[in-house]
Amino acid sequence: MAMGGKFSDVASFKAKFIADMKRIPKAVDRGLHRAVDRAAEEVRENAPKATGFLRESIHAVGLKIVCDATYAIYVERGTRPHWPPIAPLIAWVQAKGSIGLSGNQDAKSIAYAIAHKISIEGTKPTWFMRNSIPLTMKWIGYEIRGALRSL
């Protein structure tokens, strides 16, 4: 039932108004949850893809977007120079399917070269989460308006 309608007296208007006002918080909550679900989809689309684990680990929990990949913060914000663990880099090189690889030794050599570069330059941020914020803000307004129209 849409808010509003025809009323025969002020008392019936007041009763309808109070009933509708009690339904608004639930409608807003529904809209917020839908917006967060859509935002999680946007973050997944913006996330870099090598193995797919980072993208698959992004989901909504309540009104938060969560990324279960332990390294997500480093992909988002980048890192200072450091010596990274080699095993994940080897897996990453293999997942990327670099042209000219002829076995694990080549992947391992490439991984060590990447690790050496990271030890000198660090890694650049991707901002895959931050870049999703503007569209998320639009969805919050859109979904709340839609939920309120359904009252």
N, C-alpha and C positions, 0 to 999 in steps of 0.2 A: 504494500500500500504506500503510495507516495505521500510525502508530508504535505499538509494543507487539506483543503476540502471545504465543503459547505457546512456551516454551523448555524444552529437555531438560536443559540445564546452564548454568552461569554463563558459560562461554566463548561459547556461542552468543548469550546475552543481551548480553554485552559487545560482540561483533562487530556485532550489530544496532544497539545503542545508538550505537556509534561511527559507523556508516554513517548513521544518522538525524541525528546531530549535525552531520555534514558537509553535510547537505542544508539545514539551517536558514538559513544566511546567504543562499542563493539564494532561498529562500521569502520571507524578510523583504524582500529587494531587490525581488522581484516585487510584494509587497504595497505597498511604498513607492511604486513606480512607478504602480501602479493608483490609489493615494490621490492622488498628484500630478495624474494625469490628471483625476480627479474634481474636485479642487480647482480646476484650471484652468477646468473647466466652470462651477463655482460663481462664480468671479471674473468670467467672461464674462457670466453672468446678472446679477450685481450692477453691472456697469459701466454708466454712463450711455450712452444711445443717442441720437445725433443723426444722424450719417452712417453709423454702424455700423463705421467704421474702427477705433475703439478696441477694440470687442468682438472684431472679426475678428483683431486683432493679438495677442491673448492666447493663449498656448499653453504646453505643458510642454516643457522641454528637460532631459532627465535628471531630476534631482530638484528642479528649479527651475521656477517659473512665470515666464514672460517676457512682457512687453508691449512690442511693437516700436514702438508709437506714441510718437513723441518727446515728446509733450505729456502722456503718462500720469501722470507724477509730479505735474504741476500740477493735473490733475483730481483725483488722489488726495489731495494735501495742501493744495490751494488755493494762492493766491499773495498776496503783498503788493500794494499799489497799484502799478500800472505801466501804460504805454500799450501795449496788445497790437497785433500786426499786424492790419491791417484785412481782408485777403483771406480768411483762415480764418474770420473772424467773418461776413463776407458769405456764404460757403459754408454756415456753420452756420445763419444766419438763413433762407437758402433751403431748407436741408434740413428745418428745423423747420416750414416751410410756414405761416408766420404769417398769420393771417386778415387780410385787407385789403391784402395786398401787391399792387401793380399794376405790377410790373416791377423792374428792377435798381436804379433810383433809390431806391425805397422800402426795398429790402433794404439798400442802402448807407447810407441815413439811419439805419435801425434799428441797423445794425452800428456806426456812429459813436456813437450814443447808448449802446450797450452798452460800447464802448471807453471812453467818457467815464466811465461808472459804475465800470468796472474801474480806471481811473486814480485814482479817489477811494477806492474801497472794497476793491479787490482781488477775489479770487474765494474762495468758500467751499469747503472740502474736501468731497469726497464719501465718502472712506474705503471705496471699493468693494473694494479689496484687503484692507484691515485687517478689514473686517466679514466677510470670508470665512474668517478664521482659525479661529473656534470650530468650525465644521462640518468644516473640514479636519482638525482634530485628532481629531475623532470618526472620520473616515474612515481616518485612519492606523491607529488601533487596530483598526477593523473589518476593513480589508483585510489587515493583518498576521495577525490571528487566523484569517481565512479561508485565507490562504496556508499557515499552519502546520497547519491542520486537514487540508489536502490532502496532507500528507506521509504 
